[in-house]
Amino acid sequence: MKHTTLLLLSLALTLNLLAAKVDTVTTFSPSMNKNIKAVVITPEGYDKAKEVPTLYLLHGWSGNYASYVKDQPVCVNLADSYQMMVVCVDGGYSSWYWDSPVDPTFKYETYVAAELIKWIDERYKTIKSPAGRGICGLSMGGHGALYLALRHQDVFGAAGSMSGGVDIRPFPNNWDMAKRLGKYSEQPNRWNEYTAVNQLHLYTPKSLAIMVDCGTGDFFYTVNENLHKKMLELNIPHDYISRPGKHNSEYWNVALPHQMLFMSSFFEKGKK
């Protein structure tokens, strides 16, 4: 108990010393006609910078815009270290980042890939091209990051997935997906169309840097292995990390720094 208290105190002191600025903002989605919150992290020196790259972070099922700052606070420190903006997106409780063909109140593909990008670019000193935009997520957000990046290569230049549900079809009764797509037994073709792994045919050579990471003890491990093999078959360049770990914050606290380093390297290449 004493060790835990000291660890929490150390974390609190570290966060207080960070120079990055963390703001909660209210964005607007015209397609869904509602306000949606987001967390925007700007690094030290942002005010003097001409422009900075931006990483969009997508949370998992049942999360929200505040999940990363609360559960993976290292993202604040790393935004500072790598001199990038980080936007923590709110994808709703169970949107899977789709424009739902069943529920017109769920248009999160449109929101993230178009409306939120526009809102951020109009208010911040961002690099307004794929060379300066990355998208990454965990679990449901890992699916969302690959799904959106492959479908919008004119918007995002890099994509990362941590423990991503990259193929939804083996899980037809989980995580409210049937509410967004209809039942798998009734709409198998729709499930094929809306799963991330089936977006790989859209990949344009040299248009997208991709990093996939999943623990060997994760219930999504098999679908990530299959994604990796399919990308090899299609000659799609990507980084793939597989190591011991489960579907939990302990794993993501290690995975996120790797993802942000990958994004930083991508952004640096874009400057040359």
N, C-alpha and C positions, 0 to 999 in steps of 0.2 A: 504493500500500500504506500509506503514511504517512497519507494522507487517510482511508482506511478505518479505521485504528487509532484516529485521533483521533475519528472519528464514533462508533465503538463505545464509546470511553471517555466521550464526552459523553453518550451514551444511558444508560450504566451510572450515571453520576453523577446524571442527571436522575431515573432510577427510584429511586435511593436517597434522593432528596430528597422524593419524593412522600409526602404524609401519609396517603393512602388505605391501608387495610389489606387485604392479599391473603391469603386462607386457602384451603387445600385441605381439603374436607370429604368425608366418606363418607356418602352417602345410601342409602336402601334402597328397592327396587322390589318391592312385594308381588306384582305381576302376573308379574314375571319371577323372583321369589325370589332376588334377588342384590343385593349392594352395588354402588353406582355412585358414582364420585368426581365432584366438581364443584369449580370455583373460585368463591369468593364474595369480591367486592370491596366493601368498605364505605367510604364517604367519610369524610373528616375531619369530626368533629362528630357522627358517627352515634350515639355513646354518649349525647349530650345531646338528640338529636332525638326527637320523639314518634313519628314514622313517616316512612319514605322510600319513594319509588317504586322499582320494580325493573325492570331490563332483562335479559331472558334472551337470551344469545347462543348461537347454534347453529353449530357448526363444519361444515366441508366433509367430503367423502368422504375417508376414511383419517385424519382428524384425531381429536382427543380433547379432553377438558376443559381441557387446558393449552395448546391451540393458540393461543388469542387472546393470552394473556399473553406467550407466546413470540414469536409472529409479528406481532401488532398490539398491542404494549405500550402504545400511546397510550390504549387503553381504560381503563387504570388512572388516568391523569392526568385523563381526561375524566369518569370517575365522580366524582372529587373536584370538578372544576370545576362539574359540573351537579348535584352533591349527589344522586346516585342510587346505589342498589345495582346491581351487575352480577353476574349468575350465569352463569358459563361452563359450559354443559351438556355432558355426554358422551352423544353419540347413537350410540355404537358405531362400528365401522369403516365400516359401509355400511347403516345402518338406514333411511335416507331419512325417518326420524321417522314411520314407519308402525307400526301394529299389523299385522304380516305375516299374511295369510291362509294362508300356506304354512308358516311357521316359528313355532311358538308361543313360542319363546324370544326373539322380537323383538316386544315390545309397547311401542315407544317413543312412540307417540301417548299411550297411557295414562300412561306414566311422566312425560313432560314436561308434559302438559296437566292432569294430576290429581295424581299421586303426588309429583312434585318440588315443585309449587306448594304442596301441603299441608305437605311437609317444611320448606320454607323459611319459610312463613307461621307455622308453629308455633315457630320458633326465632329469627326476626328481626323487627325492628320495621318491617314492610312495610305498604303500603297494600293492604288486602285486597279489592280490587275492580278491574275492568278499567281504571278511571281511573288506577290506579297501576301497571299492568303493561303492558310492551311486550315484543315478541319480534322478534328480528332474526337473520339468518344470511347466510352466504356459500356460494355454490355449492349443494351438497346441503342446507346449512342455510338457504339462501334459499328453496328449495322448501319445506323444513320449516316455516319461519316463516309463510309464506303459507298453507300447507296447514292447519297447526294453528290459526292465528288465525281463518281463515274458518270452521273447523269448531267453534271454541270462543270465540265472541264474548262469552260470559258470563264468560270467563276473561281474555282479552287485549283491551286497548283500542286497541293500535297494533301494526302489523307492518311490518317492513322486510326487503327482499331485496337483496343485493349479488351480482351475477353469478349469479343463481339459476337452477337447472335447473327452471324453472317449468312446463315441459311435457316430461314424460319420454318421450313416445311416439316422437319422432324418434331415440331412442337405445336401442333395444331390447336391444342386446348389450353395453352399457356398465355399469360401476360396480356389478356384482353385483345389479342390480335384479331380474333374472329369478329370483335365489335367494329374493327376498322376495315376489315376485308370481306366479311362474310365467312361462313363456315368453310373450312378446307374441303370437307366432304361434298359441299355444294359448289364451291368455286376453286377447284384445283388450278385451273389456268391462271386465275387472278393471283393466287399465291405464288405461282411460278414467276409471274411478271413482277411482283413486288418484293422479291427476295434479293438481297445484295449480291449474292454469288452469280445470279443471272443477269447482272449488269456488266459483266466483264467483257462482253462482246462490244460494248460501247467504247472501250479503251482505245485512245488514239496514241500511237507511239510517241514517246518522249513528252507527253502532255501532262503526266501526273506521277509524282513521287509517292510511293505507297509503303507503309510499314504496318505489319500485322503482328500482334503479340497475344499469346494465350497460354495459360498454365496447363500442365499435363493432367491436373486433377480437376479441371473445369468441366462442367457439363456441356460447354460449347467447344471443347477441345477437338472432337471429331470433325465438326463442321469447319473449324479453322484449318485443320490438317487437309481436308478436302479442298478448301479454297486455295491453299498454298499449292497443292498438286495441280489444280486446274490452271492456276496462274503460270506455273512452270510449263504446262502443256501448251499454253497460248503464248509463251515467250513474253510474258509481262514482267518487267523488272520490278522487284520489290524486296524489302527487308522482311525477314520472318524470324521471330523469336519464339521459342518454345522452351519453357523451363518449369521446374516443379512449382506448383502453386494452384490455388483454388480461386473461385469466383468471389473475391472479397477485397476489402480495402487494403489489407496487408499486401496483396499482390499489386494493386493499382498504385500504391504509394511508391513501389519500385518501378513499375512500368511507365508512369507518367514522366519522370525525368528522362527516360530513354526516348520517349516520344517527343518531348520538347527539344532535346538535343538534335534529334532527326529533323525537326521543323527548322531549328536555327541554322543547321547546315544547309538545308534547302534554301532558306532566305538569303544566306550569304552567297550562294552560287548565283542567285538572281541579281546580285549587285555587280557581278563581274561582266 
